[in-house]
Amino acid sequence: MRLSIILPCLNEIRHGYLERILTNLIAQLVPQNCKKEIIAVVSASEDGTDLILDEYAAHSPEIQVVRSLAKNRAQRLNEGIAISTGDIILLHHPATLLPEQIALQLIEQALQSGGNWGAFRHGFDFSHWLLHFTSWYSDNVRVKQKGIVYLDHCPFIKREVLAEIGNIPDLDIFEDTVLSDRLCQFSKPLLAQGKVITSARRFRQRGIYRHAMLNQWLKICYHFNIDPQSLNRLYEQKASINVKYGD
């Protein structure tokens, strides 16, 4: 098995996670029958994200840095997929940490059951009852029952299945939801044993209850087919999280 890890980046210094992610990925233990490549696709950033990526790549031949003109996260992911060589593609959220050292083994173990794709269990880096519930719901209802995997679960997918559905839908937001719907045509997602940890920074900055309500409102709007660009502008609130708009 060869695993390609695609890391989409845009102004990622704010999370305080980028260097931790790169260190985590480099330190991942590789099973004897598995190889890994790390492809970081970075759009023009003002905070030095590209310089940190270059610094790590200079000392780690596993890391390839691609400077991109992509407008959104989906496009960055697709650029990385296009130049990757792995038979398994891991879509790495830029503010999430994989389980330390054993993530690749956990992916291999999960896929041995015969599924086409899967994801890790979810957790946040901040303790709050609503965040604990959000992670529990995400694992046990959204993934297991509905088959929807958000990017912060770091989904992993067999290349041939991903290619058959046309890779990542080119949407500013909810691209992971549409991707999940398409992948579920082949099989339900597997849930690997390990847990990823996602930054709760946005919840803490905006207010946990307020941001949670915004997320729910966006989901309602999505189901009413509101334009994804408008929804993402509401979500980002000029913060350039997934997309860098010109205005």
N, C-alpha and C positions, 0 to 999 in steps of 0.2 A: 504493500500500500504506500502510495505517495500522497502526502497531504499538502495542499496549498492553502495558506492562511492569508486572506485578503483583509487588509486593515485600511479603511477609508479615513482620511484625515482632512480637517479644516479647522484651523485655529484651536488646536487641542490642548494647548498649555493650560487653559483655564481650569480643566478638571484636576490637574495634578496627577494624572494617570498615565500619560504617554510613556514616560521613562519606565514606570513600573510595568506597563504592558510589554514593552520591548524586552526588559530584563526577564520577565516571566516567560516570554516566548522563546528566548534564547536558551533558558534553563530547562525547558521541557525535555524530559527523558524520551528518547526515541527507541521504540521496540526494534528488534533486529530486522524485522521485515517491513519497516516503515521508514520513510524519509520525509523531511519537511522542507518547505520553502516559505518565506515570509515576504509578501509583496505589500508594501505600504504605498498607497496612491494618495497623493496630497495635492489639493487645490491651493491656489495662491492664498497664503496666510500672512497676517501681519504680526504674528506673535513669536515667530522663530520656530514654528513646528517643523518646517523643512530642515532647519539646521540640526535639530536634535535627531531627526531621522537619519540625516547624512552622517552624523557622528557615530551612531550605532552601526550603520551599514559599513562604515570604514573599518570597524573591528570585527564584524560578523558577516562572513560571506553568505550566510543564509538569508540576509535581508537585502531586498532590492527596493530601491526608492524610485517611484515613478511620479514625475511632476505632471499634473493634469490640468486641462481646461474644463473639466467636468463642472456642471452647474449644480449638481445635487449628489447625494450620497449613493443613490442607485447607479448613476453613471460612473462614479468612482469605483464601485464594486465591479461593474461590468468591465471596466478597463483592466482591472486586476485579473479578473477571470480570463479575459481574452489572451493574456500573456502567460498565464499559469500553466503548469505541466502536470499537476496532481490529478489523480483519479477521484480524490475526495476534496471538496472545496469547503473550507471553514470561513464563514462570514463573521469577522471579528468586530464587535462594537467598540468604538474608540474611547469609551469610558467604562469598560468592563474588564475584569481580570479572570482569566481561566484558572481552574484548579491548579495549584502549584505542582509542577513536575510530572503529573500523571495524566494530564488532559488527553494526550495522544493515545495512551493505552485505553482510556475510558471510551474514546471514540471508536477505537478498533473493537473493543468488547461489545459496544452497543450495536454496531453494524453486523457483527457475527450472527445476530438473531435473524438476519435476512431482510431488514428494512432498507429503504432507499435514502432516508434522511432522518435527522434527529437534532437534539439540542440538549443543553445542560440545564439542570435545575437552577433556580434564580434566588438571589439574595441581594440586599442593599448593604452599604457600608455604614448605615446609621440605624440605630435602634428606635423604632416607633411602632406602635401597634398597627397603624394603618399601612405602613410599609411592609411589616411582616405579613399582614393579610394580603396585600397586593402580590407579594411573591408567592404566597400559598395559592391564591386564586390563579395566578399565572401558570403555575405548575400543574395544579390538579383539575382546573376547569378549562382554562384557555388552551393549554397544550393537550392534555390527556383526553378531554371530552370534545373540544371544538376543533382541535388540530391546527390552532393558530400559534405561531412562534414569532415573537418579536425579536428584533436584532440583538437586544441586550441579553438574550439567551445564547448567543454565539452559535447559530445553527450550522450544522455540517451536512453536506449533500453530495451524493454521487454525481460525478461530472456528467455522465450520459443522461441522467434524469434532468439535471439542471439545463443542459443544452436542449433537450426536447421541448421544454416549456419556454425557451427563448431567454434564459438567464433572468436577471432581476428586472421587474417592471419599472419603466422609467417614470417614476412618480416622485414628487417632492416629499410626500409623507404617505404612510400606510403602504409603502412598497412591500414591507415584510408581510402584511396581512394578505395582500393579493398574491404574493409569492407562495404563502402557505396554502391558500385555496387551490392554487394550481398544482402544488406538490401533492396535496391530499388526493388528487386524482389517481396517483400511483400507490400511495400508502399513507397511513397515519404516521405522525412523527414519533420516533423513539425518544425516550427521556433517559439520558445517560446518568450514571450514579453521582457524578461530581457536581458541585455547585459553583456557579460563577458569582462574582461580587460586582455589582454595578454602583457607580457613584450616585448618591442621593443629593448631589449638590443643587440641582435645579429645584427639587422639592424644598430644600432648606432655604434657598434664596427667595423663592416666590411664596413660600408658605406651604406646608404640606397639604393642608385641606384645600387651599385655593388651587394648587397645581393639580391635585387629584380631581377636583371638579372640572378643571379645564380639560383634562384628559378624557373624562367621560363625555363632556360636551362635544369634543372633537370626534369621538367614536359615533355619537348619534348623527352628527353632520355627515360623516363618512357614509353611513348607511342610507342617507338621503341623497347620496351622489353629489354632494357639494364639491366644487372644484378643489383638487388637492393643493394647488398653489395657494389659494386663499386660506385653506385650513392650515397650511404650514406657516404662512405669515402670522396667523393668529397664535400658533404654537411658539414660534421663535421669538416674536415680539422684538424684532430688529437685533437679535443676538447672534445671527449667522451660525446656527447650530448644525443644520444639515445642508443649508443652501446659502449661498452668498448672492443676495439680490443687488441689483445695480442702483436701487433708489434708497 
